[in-house]
Amino acid sequence: MKLKREGGVWVLYNRLLPVGDYHGMNLLGIILAQQRWGRMLPYELKHERIHFVQQLETGFLLFFLWYAVEFLVRLCLSRGRWMEAYRSISFEREAFAHEHDRGYLRRRRPWAWRHELKK
């Protein structure tokens, strides 16, 4: 395992998390990244930084609880299509929509992910 500071965030490169084909996941402000994928790209770091801001404004416990419940609801609505359910979670919609936008976190309004619930 290697802990590195990249793009203003801490990244813990390891062999276990996240599972599957996901490159990284934000856990309490530290990004866990699979070593096998190599260094995280700037847009991937931005995506995870957006999740960190979401976690701060909702409270970490509420973020993960909301994320899990919304995923299960979206999984049922998508008839078991895992990736469709994942990509339609409001937190993910916001992060994917703005991961290439350099100034997004400076001008982002609090609770911006809520606007993605309606979609």
C-alpha positions as CSV (number, residue, x, y, z in Angstrom):
1,M,0.0,0.0,0.0
2,K,1.1,3.5,-0.8
3,L,-0.4,6.7,0.5
4,K,0.3,9.7,-1.8
5,R,-0.9,13.3,-2.0
6,E,-2.3,13.9,-5.5
7,G,-4.4,16.8,-6.8
8,G,-5.0,18.2,-3.3
9,V,-6.3,14.9,-1.9
10,W,-4.8,11.8,-0.3
11,V,-4.9,8.6,-2.4
12,L,-4.2,5.2,-0.8
13,Y,-3.1,2.8,-3.5
14,N,-3.9,-0.8,-2.5
15,R,-4.8,-4.2,-4.0
16,L,-8.2,-4.7,-2.4
17,L,-10.5,-1.6,-2.7
18,P,-12.4,-0.7,-4.6
19,V,-13.6,-4.1,-5.9
20,G,-14.3,-4.7,-9.6
21,D,-13.6,-2.3,-12.3
22,Y,-13.9,0.9,-10.2
23,H,-10.7,2.9,-10.2
24,G,-11.3,4.8,-6.9
25,M,-13.7,5.4,-4.1
26,N,-13.8,8.2,-1.5
27,L,-13.9,7.0,2.1
28,L,-14.0,9.9,4.6
29,G,-11.8,12.1,2.5
30,I,-9.2,9.5,1.5
31,I,-9.4,8.0,-1.9
32,L,-8.9,4.3,-2.1
33,A,-7.5,3.3,-5.5
34,Q,-6.6,0.0,-7.0
35,Q,-2.8,-0.2,-7.7
36,R,-3.5,-2.2,-10.9
37,W,-5.0,0.8,-12.6
38,G,-1.9,3.0,-12.0
39,R,-2.2,6.6,-11.0
40,M,-5.6,8.3,-10.9
41,L,-6.3,10.8,-13.6
42,P,-7.1,14.4,-12.8
43,Y,-10.8,14.0,-13.7
44,E,-11.0,10.9,-11.5
45,L,-9.6,12.8,-8.6
46,K,-12.1,15.6,-9.3
47,H,-15.0,13.1,-9.3
48,E,-13.9,11.8,-5.9
49,R,-13.4,15.3,-4.5
50,I,-17.0,16.1,-5.5
51,H,-18.0,13.0,-3.4
52,F,-16.0,14.3,-0.5
53,V,-17.9,17.6,-0.6
54,Q,-21.1,15.7,-0.7
55,Q,-20.1,13.6,2.3
56,L,-19.2,16.8,4.3
57,E,-22.5,18.4,3.6
58,T,-24.7,15.4,4.3
59,G,-22.6,14.0,7.1
60,F,-20.6,10.8,6.4
61,L,-23.1,8.3,7.8
62,L,-26.1,9.9,6.1
63,F,-24.1,10.0,2.8
64,F,-23.4,6.3,2.8
65,L,-26.9,5.4,4.0
66,W,-28.5,7.5,1.3
67,Y,-26.2,6.2,-1.3
68,A,-27.0,2.6,-0.5
69,V,-30.8,3.1,-0.3
70,E,-30.8,5.1,-3.5
71,F,-28.7,2.5,-5.2
72,L,-31.2,-0.3,-4.2
73,V,-34.2,1.7,-5.4
74,R,-32.5,2.5,-8.7
75,L,-31.5,-1.2,-9.0
76,C,-35.1,-2.2,-8.7
77,L,-36.2,0.5,-11.2
78,S,-33.6,-0.6,-13.7
79,R,-34.6,-4.2,-13.4
80,G,-31.3,-5.4,-12.0
81,R,-29.0,-3.5,-14.3
82,W,-26.1,-2.8,-11.9
83,M,-24.2,-0.2,-13.9
84,E,-27.4,1.7,-14.9
85,A,-28.4,1.8,-11.2
86,Y,-24.9,3.0,-10.2
87,R,-24.7,5.8,-12.8
88,S,-28.2,7.0,-11.9
89,I,-27.5,7.7,-8.2
90,S,-27.9,11.4,-7.6
91,F,-24.4,11.7,-6.1
92,E,-22.9,9.9,-9.1
93,R,-24.8,12.0,-11.6
94,E,-23.4,15.2,-10.1
95,A,-19.9,13.8,-10.0
96,F,-19.9,12.5,-13.5
97,A,-21.5,15.7,-14.9
98,H,-18.8,17.9,-13.5
99,E,-15.6,15.8,-13.2
100,H,-14.1,17.6,-16.2
101,D,-15.1,21.1,-15.0
102,R,-12.1,22.8,-13.4
103,G,-13.9,25.5,-11.5
104,Y,-16.9,23.5,-10.4
105,L,-16.1,23.0,-6.8
106,R,-15.5,26.8,-6.3
107,R,-18.9,27.7,-7.7
108,R,-20.9,24.6,-6.6
109,R,-24.0,25.4,-4.6
110,P,-24.6,23.4,-1.4
111,W,-26.7,20.3,-1.8
112,A,-26.3,20.5,-5.6
113,W,-26.8,16.7,-5.9
114,R,-30.4,17.1,-4.9
115,H,-31.2,18.5,-8.3
116,E,-30.2,15.1,-9.8
117,L,-32.9,13.3,-7.8
118,K,-35.6,14.3,-10.3
119,K,-33.8,12.8,-13.3
